């Protein structure tokens, strides 16, 4: 024990829960739900002394504070991490609330691990979750329950505050995940030279593996274990959402799900009497982002930041991807998994499961907090298999922000030292981007596209294309008549020619 690095960062307590039973009429707030998970994490350390060592409480940004789609009239806390701390009897020095991004849980681990290794932090509680099932039911019932709280003070904000889309994307309906990820998916299909039917079958086979893991997970929200045949069959129950995605291939956000974990140092764990079998070390980590705006990316079927950051994390851990025993690949949509597999250098049918939970689509997608839950499950898996290595991947915005963590119960062989994220980001920022025409006109071809649906059928289309004269990229919608929308989806439209014009402040692509 004396040979251990006293400042080596470790995770020592985890707690997670999914609640499908508590009546919404009771009005339990997300802060109460998250506090319940945090109590499980504190208890998991098997130490009552850890409470006095926690000097940082961090909470993942709620969906209500992230997107207008999930904003609630029920109110919220003016200082969410302080609301959590008060429920737990914690008196921390720092109260942190993140900016949005599914990458942020692992980002916090990486950032806090560095602070711990420098002796700047003793222990941090990281927690997050959503009570959107309850929120949605209360709002439908027009309940007068209020979740407003003012515990005092203001939280410290961590992360990147920039919104994930630019004005041009916004004007054309490119701002929500369900509109963005189908564009990646069709670009991937084009790069693979697959037909729509071939690619649907490929996606279904991939996601059926996630569904099978969820089937066996008591915390999963979708446990039907859908087969590839069922996932690829589009019908009234499994309707189109954003072509080529049907309902059973997109994340489920309206759930009550929360998790928490505690990160500290070997020294603090020893001082608090936390059993060694609870310790899981962070061996490698990295953070990076791709070209910020989707429409400006060189292509939509790859991720240079995923490739570079994953290599950096593996190098830091002193291993290769083949040395990883347990994986959790961020899985908000099939395209996120497909790009990750490509950049990590693993097959989509890898003998290792690609998820420990079932993924966001079937396990649950609690906003920015999914990776808190995947980290909790990964810690349990590694504790049960001492010496094995586990990889967590995390993705924020639209395949934009990426965070990686490599874990094991075995202590690192070398002193814990992280490469400066800014150095890697500077290299990525020098990569070429696509030139984008702001007022495109003339003949053009489709590079990728999607047809968005509501419950009554196709509602609008988004096209990313290239101008024939200049090869500049452009963003456009199509004429909104039903015949055009149905035709765009009914036959192969990648590479399809047409004409782009302006109408009412929008670019309009009319396919031949």
NORZIUR-V396572 format. One record per backbone hydrogen bond with DSSP energy under -0.5 kcal/mol. CO is the residue of the C=O (numbers start at 1). NH is the residue of the N-H. Records with the same first field share a line. If there is no record, write none. Layout:
# NORZIUR-V396572
CO: NH  NH
This chain:
# NORZIUR-V396572
1: 4
4: 6
5: 8
6: 267
8: 266
9: 282
10: 264
11: 280
13: 262
15: 260
17: 258
18: 20
23: 26
24: 27
29: 33
30: 34
31: 35
32: 36
33: 37
34: 38
35: 39
36: 40
37: 41
38: 42
39: 43
40: 44
41: 45
42: 45  47
43: 46
45: 275
48: 51
49: 52  53
50: 53  54
51: 54
53: 55  123
55: 93  94
56: 125
57: 96
58: 127
59: 98
61: 368
62: 65
63: 66  67
67: 70  71
68: 71
72: 75
74: 147  148
76: 149
79: 82  83
80: 84
81: 85
82: 86
83: 87
84: 88
85: 88  89  90
86: 89
90: 92
94: 57  96
95: 156
96: 59
97: 158
101: 104
103: 107
104: 108
105: 109
106: 110
107: 111
108: 112
109: 113
110: 114
111: 115
112: 116
113: 117
114: 118
115: 120  121
116: 119
122: 265
123: 55  56
124: 126  263
125: 58
126: 261
127: 60
128: 259
130: 257
131: 135
132: 136
133: 137
134: 138
135: 139
136: 140
137: 141
138: 143
139: 142
149: 78
156: 97
158: 99
159: 161
166: 170
167: 171
168: 172
169: 174
170: 173
173: 175  176
176: 179  180
177: 181
179: 183
180: 183  184
181: 185
182: 186
183: 187
184: 188
185: 189
186: 190
187: 191
188: 192
189: 193  194
190: 193
195: 199
196: 200
197: 201
198: 202
199: 203
200: 204
201: 205
202: 206
203: 207
204: 208
205: 209
206: 209  210
207: 211
208: 212
209: 213
210: 214
211: 215
212: 216
213: 216
214: 217
216: 218
217: 220
221: 223
227: 231
228: 232
229: 233
230: 233
232: 234
233: 235
236: 239
237: 239
238: 235
239: 247
241: 453
242: 245
245: 241  242
246: 249
247: 250
249: 334
251: 253
252: 365
253: 255
255: 132  133  257
256: 19
257: 130
258: 17
259: 128
260: 15
261: 126
262: 12  13
263: 124
264: 10
265: 269
266: 270
267: 271
268: 272
269: 274
270: 273
275: 278
276: 279
280: 11
281: 283  408
284: 406
286: 404
288: 402
293: 296
294: 297
296: 434
303: 307
304: 308
305: 309
306: 310
307: 311
308: 312
309: 313
310: 314
311: 315
312: 316
313: 317
314: 318  319
315: 318
320: 323
321: 324
326: 391
328: 393
331: 361
332: 251
333: 336  337
334: 338
335: 339
336: 340
337: 341
338: 342
339: 343
340: 344
341: 345  346
347: 350
353: 327
354: 329
358: 362
359: 363  364
360: 252
362: 221  222
363: 221
365: 367
366: 369
367: 370
369: 372  373
370: 373  374
371: 375
372: 376
373: 377
374: 378
375: 379
376: 380
377: 381
378: 382
379: 383
380: 384
381: 385
382: 385
385: 388
388: 409
389: 325  326
390: 407
391: 328
392: 405
394: 403
396: 400  401
397: 399
400: 290
401: 396
402: 288
403: 394
404: 286
405: 392
406: 283  284
407: 390
408: 281
415: 417
420: 423  424
421: 425
422: 426
423: 427
424: 428
425: 429
426: 430
427: 430
428: 431
435: 473
442: 500
443: 468  469
444: 498
445: 466
446: 495
448: 464
450: 452  462
451: 243
452: 459  460
454: 457
457: 454
460: 452
461: 478
462: 450
463: 465  476
464: 447  448
465: 474
466: 445
467: 471
472: 467
473: 437
474: 465
476: 463
477: 509
481: 485
482: 486
483: 487
484: 488
485: 489
486: 490
487: 491
493: 496
496: 446
497: 512
498: 444
499: 510
500: 442
501: 508
503: 506
506: 503
507: 477  509
508: 501  510
509: 511
510: 499
